[in-house]
Every structure is written in C-alpha cells, then in structure tokens.
Amino acid sequence: MHALRDFFTTDYGLLSAAVIALTLGMGVWYARFFQRHIREDTEAAARAARAR
C-alpha cells in the first residue's frame, strides 16, 4: 500500500505514471495507424490486381 501512495503522491511517482500513460497511448496510436495503412494498402493491391 505504501508503494501505491508513493506512486500517486510523489513527484517521481507522478512522472512515472505520466510516462506509463504516454507509452500506452503511443502504443494504441501506432497500432491503429499501422492497422489503417495495412488495410488501405491491401485494398489498393486488390484493386490493382483486378485492374490487370
């Protein structure tokens, strides 16, 4: 319990929480970004294959 109190009340704990949140947010953003571009490229390749 002392660790959680330190995590949310000290400056180094709050900075750690901010870094963890930022890292998780970046992971979600990159996953969605890559997923969207993979889907767009797959659709473009399928259209190109049908056009041949």
Secondary structure, DSSP 8 states (H G I E B T S, - for coil): -HHHHHHHHSHHHHHHHHHHHHHHHHHHHHHHHHHHHHHHHHHHHHHHHHH-
